[in-house]
Amino acid sequence: LGRPAAVRLAVLVDRGHRELPVRADFVVTDSFHGTVFSILYNKPFVTVANAGRGRARFDSLLGLLGLGDRLVSSDLDDVDAVISRPIGWAAVNKVIGDERNRGRDYLRDVLASDAVPATQATS
């Protein structure tokens, strides 16, 4: 593939819901929301690990989607390697669709039953 001649890089400033990378060719972020929106808009990205912002949620999300290699340390040693690796968006989008369906099924089942979900039964 190689690198494109020009890249529009989105700089995502943490402003809540407004950090949308819609027009970006590539996104570099340390924001969880920036990562999520990059995935939802199928934008190639690198997420810089930031333990102060909750690294576990990045590990969980990216691991679930098979994108764990997109999380790099703050010294940015691996960015060149990550940038050159394409993302298999079809596989990522399939996992997202499967998880949406699983969540929808769970909600439908819980709302249709009189039982209290097990996670709330002990509260």
Salt bridges, closest charged atoms under 4 A:
ASP14 OD2 - ARG53 NH2 2.86
ASP25 OD1 - ARG8 NH2 3.29
ASP30 OD1 - ARG53 NH1 2.88
ASP59 OD2 - ARG55 NE 3.33
ASP69 OD2 - ARG85 NE 2.78
ASP80 OD1 - ARG3 NH2 2.75
ASP98 OD2 - LYS94 NZ 2.86
GLU99 OE1 - ARG102 NH2 2.82
ASP105 OD1 - ARG108 NH2 2.40
